[in-house]
């Protein structure tokens, strides 16, 4: 009996979600169960309540019935008021404004969600860039990051080579899952990173220019992308609007561009397709094509290229990685633009981009070229809610031409859930925001600070 106990005794954390046993609910149970398990293992039992079944109370501890009914498992239910959204996957809908308990859960889940993906890892620099600070307390930012229902995790304002504002979510808010060394998901901010990597590939001689055609990559043969110029894909103007959208993925099948290989799309939904007239059509497949094209062109030098960018130039202080769409194995055409960095490493990369621009390096000239070749988004209205919604143009995977910015050079990076990097190149100012979701006052803590 003791051997049996040693073999099977463990803690099993279960959730308190009640609902019909559909596949969707089983997934939800797993999600909350993983969260509860993490809370228990990391000493956050204040969020959990121990439960014991009525049946187990009738058995003597250690007898056959006690073991047979799994009474040796310690079970908990979650005391938090968590709402899991299931309309489109399990992500929080754009317009939703969840409570703090739900945001805490999603902060954990967004970190855990990608653990099954294969990763390309970049180790820290041997000489990480050390920031200097001249901190001020900004009441607007402080209020925003501490208020109830605020999704903000981190806010950094860098100006004149110093960090001026440095705020991170409090320990009693989301601080149990997000700290200075937490690698947070980039979402579509990673699209701009892919562009920056592309600039280095061009400057390294692996790709001729932004006007190079992609007809030297067999994966794209007999698809609308085969004869495309790189700049058109960088600008989200590849004439693919009949076949791909940000909302629906591959229109013909509904397959999502971040979870399948480009080769699979090329051999199925995109086979025999022809491009339409060029127009702005924002979606992630363009970026994944660019990224995997760079990997194809750099070959065995790709790792050295990445180390040069992140270790030698940005001088990252922690591990950085991106993930692959195909969790079963790393292929040469299934990299995706989803990166993971710490809050300070996001700033380090942003500073490297700004330094390249200001020092007019080869990569700086690339950034200026894609800025000059930008296209109009043709938006009908502009909202002060994020840099995507308040810029008129798009070029080289950057949001450009901020409303009211006249001729100022401002590079915007925008990701799902409110991830923001805004670089005011003319005034050497950078704002970096990590967030669980939208819903913070972008106008007050980003636009007005840049304006």
N, C-alpha and C positions, 0 to 999 in steps of 0.2 A: 504493500500500500504506500509506503514512504517513497519507493522508487517511482511509483505511479504519480505521486504528488510532485516529485522533483521534475518528472518528465513533462507534466502537463500544466503545472502551476504557472500562470502568467496573468498579467492584467490586461483585460480586454475592455476598451472604452467604446461605448455605444452611444448613439445620439438619441435625442428625444423627438425627432421628427415623426409626426403621425400622418399617415396617408395611405392610400391604396398601394399595394405592392407592384407598381409598374416599374419598368426599366428605368424611367426617369427618376423615380423616387429612390430606387436602389442606388443610383449614382449619387443622389443627394445624401443618402445615409452614409455612403462611403466618404464623401467630402467632409461632412460634419464629424464623422467618426475619426478621421485622420486629424482633424483640428482638436478634438477632445483628447485624443491620444497624446498629441504634442503638448497640450496644456498640462496634462497630468505629469508627463515626463519632465517638464521644465519648471515644475513647482508653482503653477498658476491655478491651484485647486479652488481659489476663490470664485472661479467661473463655473465650477462643476458641483454637482450634487450627487452623492453616493445613493444608489438605489439597490434594493434587495427584493427579489420576487417573493410573493406570498408563499409560493410552493416551497422555496428554499428554507423559509422559516420553519417549516414543519419537519425538516430533516436534521439529524445530528451531524455536526460538522465532521467530515471524513468518512461517513458511511457510504455504502454503495449508491444509494439514491442521490446523495449529495454530489457525488462525482458524475453520475449518469445524467443529471440535470444541469451540469456545468455550473454548479453553485460555487465552485472554486474561483470562478471569474469575478473580479471586482468590476461592477458596472456603474457607469455614471450617466447622468443626463446633463445637458448643457443648460445653464441658467440664463444665458444671454438671449436677447430678443433678436434673433437672426432671421433675415428674409433672404432666401435664395431665389434668384430670378431664373426663369426657365423658358422665356419667350423665344430667345435666340441663344442656344447653348446655355451657359450658366453665367455669362458676364452680366455686369450691371448695365441696364439700358442707359443710353446717353442722358436722357432727361430725368432719370430717377434721382432722388435725393435721399439715400438711405441713412438710417440712424448710425450711431457710433458702433454699436455692437455688430451690425452688418458689415460696416467698413473694416472693423478689426478682423472679422472672419475673412473677408476678401483680401485684405493685405497679406494674411497668412497663405491663402489659397493661391494667389498670383505668384508667390515665391515657390510654393510646392508644386504647382501645376506642371512645370517644365522639367521636373526631376527625371522623368522617364525618357526625355529627349537626349540624343547624343549631343555632345558639346565639343566645340573647338575652343580650347583653353589657351589664354595668353597669361603668362605668369607676371608677377609684379616686376617693375623696374628695379635694378640694383641700386638706383639712385633716384628714388621718387621725388617729384617736385614738391617742395615744401612751401605752402602758402604763408604769406604774411597777412596779418589782420589789423584793421583799425576799426573795430566794431562800434556800431551805434545801435541803440534800441529803437526800432521802428514800430510805432504803436499799431499801425495798420497790419503789418505782417504778424506781429505778436498776437493780436486779437484774432486774426484769421486762422492761425495754426492751432489755437487753443479752444476756439469756440466749438460748441456742440454741432454735430453734423458737418463739420469741416473735414474734407477728405485729405487735406495737406499732410504730407510726411516730412518734407524738407524744403527749405527755401534758402538759396544762396545768391547774394548780390556781390559781384566782383567788379571793382572799378579802380583804375589807376594802379594796377598790379597788387591790389590788396582786397581781401574779403571785407566788405563793409557791413553786410547783414548775414548772419548765420543762425538760422532757426531750425530746430528739429522737433518732431512731434514729442510731446511729453511722455514720460514713462507710464503714467496712468491713462493715457489715451491709446496710442498705437505703438508705444515704445517697447512693448514686450516682443514685438516681431520686427521692428524696424529700428536699426541703430546705425552708427557711422560706418560700420563694416558690413552692412547688409547689401548684397548685390541685388539691385532693384531692376525690374524689367523695363526696357526702353520703349516697348511697343514701337510706334512709327517714328519716333526719334531715331531709331536705328536705320531708317531709310536714308537720312542725311549722313550717318556714319558710313553707309555703303558708298555714297557719293564721294566722301572724303577719301575712302580707300581706293576708289576708282581713279581719283586724281593722282594718287601716289603710283598706281599702276601705269598711268600714262607717262608720268614723269620718270618712271623707271624704265621706259622703253618697251614695255610689254604690249601696250596698245598705242597706236599711232596718234590718235587725237579724239576729241569728242565727236568728230564727223566720220569716224571709222564705221564701216558697215559690219554687221554681225554675220556675214555670210561665210565666215571661216570657222563656224561652230556647227558641227553636224547635227547636234541635238535639235536645232531650230529648223532643220531642212523641211521644206514643204509646209511651212507655217507663215503667218503674216509677219512674223518677226525676223525672218531669214535675211531680208535685204534692208532691214531698218538701219538708220544711223543711230549711233549710241546716244547722241544728244536728244533725239526724239523720245527714246525710252526714258532717259534721265528726266525729261520734261513732262512725263506722263501724257505724251501726245503721239502715241504710236498707231493711232487709228484702229484701236481694238475695241471700241465701244460697243460693237455688236456681239462681242464674245466674252468680255470680262467686265465685272463691276466690283466696286469695293463692298457693296452690300451683299451681292449674291455669289461672288466668286466666279467660277466658270459658268456662264449663263446656260449653256446647253445641258449641263449635268448637275449643277449646283455644288460641285466639288470645290472645296476651299483651297485657295492657292498656297496657304501656309502649311498644309498638312499632306501634300502629295508632291511627287517629284516632277520637275519640269519636263523630263523625258516622257513621263506618262501623259501629261497634258498634250505634248507635241504629237504623240502617237494616237491620241484619241480626239478630244474636243477640238484641238487646234489644227488637226491634219487637214490640209487643203484650204485653209482659210486665207483670205486676202484682206489687206488693210483698207480701211475706209479713209475718208478725209481726216486730216490731223485736227484733233481738238483735245482740250484738257479732259482727261479721264483718269482720275486718281484711283489707284488700287495697288495692292502689294505684289502682284505678279510681275509688273514692270521691274520693281526693285529686286526681286529674287532672280530674275533673268540677268540683270546687271551684275549682281553679286556672283552668280555662278559663272558668268562669262569671264569675270576677272579671275576667278579661281582656275578656269580653263586656260586662260592666256598666261598666267603666271606659273602654272604647273608646280614643280617641286620647290619653287621659290616663294610660294604663297606664305608659308609660315614665317620666313625671314621678312617678307613685306609687312606682315601683321606685327611682328616684333619691332620692326623699325618704327612703325607708326605709334604703337601704344607704349612700348617700353622706352625706346630711345627718344622719341619726340614728345609725346604726351607725358611720359614718365609716371605711369600709373602706380598707385600705392598698394593695390590689391589685385587679386585675380580678376580678369575680364574674360567673358566668353560669349559666343553666340551659339545658337542651337540649330539643329538640322530638322527638316520636316519629317524625314524618315527615321523613326525611332528604332527601327530594326537594324540599321547599319548605316554608316557614313558613306555616302556616294559623292561623286564629283558634281552632281547637279541637283542636290537637295538642301543646300544651305539656305537659311532664311535670315531675314534682317533683324531678328529679335536678339538683342544684346542684353547682357546683365553687367552692371557696374555699380560701384558704391557712389554715394552722393558726391564725394570729393573727386572721384575719378571722372564723373560726368563733367565736372568743372575743368579738370585737367585736359580732357579732350577738347572742350569748347575753347579753352585758352590756346591750345595748339592750333586750332582752326583760325582764331583771331590773329595769332602771331604770323601764320603763313600769309594771310591777307596783308597785314600791315608791313611785313618785311619783303613783300613782292617776290617770294620764292617761286619756284616752278609750280608748286601746288597752289600757292597764292594766285598765280596767273590763271591756273585752272578754275579756281573759285570765281575769279573776276570774269572769265570767259562764260561760265554757265550763268552768271548774273546778267551779262550782256545779252545772252541768247534766251532769256526768260520769255515765257508766254503769258498771255492774259488768262486769268481764271474765268472771266466773264460771269462773275457772281452778280446776282441781282440785288443782294443786300449784304451789308457787312455788320457783324455783331462783335461787340467788345467782350468776347467770352473766351477766346483763345487765339493764338497767332494765325492759325489756319483761317479762321473766320474773319480776320481783320487785316488781310493782305490781298492785294489785287493781282499779284503775279506768282508764278511758280517757275523755278529754274534749277536744274541739276539736283533735284530732290530737296530743295529748300523753299520755304515760303518767303516771298520777297515783296518789296514795295508796300510797306505797311501804310494803311490809310492815315493821312495826315502827316506822313513822314517826308513828303515832298521828294527831294532827291537824295535823301539819306540812305546810306548803305547799312541795312539791317537784315541779318540772316535769321530766319525763324525755323525752328524744328518743333514738330508737334506730334504727340503720340496719344493714343487712346488713354482715357482715364485722366487726362489733364497733364500729361508729361510735357514739359516745356523747356526749351533752351532758346533764348533770344539773345543775339549778339549784336550790339550796337558798335559796328566797326569804326565809325567815325569818332566815337568818344571812348573807345576801349572799355566798354561796359558789357557785362554778361549777367544774365539772370538764369538760374537753373532751378527748376521745380520738379520734385517727385511727388506723386499724389496717387491715392487709391482710386479716385474718381474725379469727375468734373464737379463743379458746384462751389468752388472758391471764387472770390471776387477778383477775376483776372484784370479787370480794368484798373482797380485800385493798386494791386501789388505787382502788376507787370507793365501794363500800358502806360500808366502815369509815371512809373519809375523810368521807363525808356523815353517817353515823350519829353 
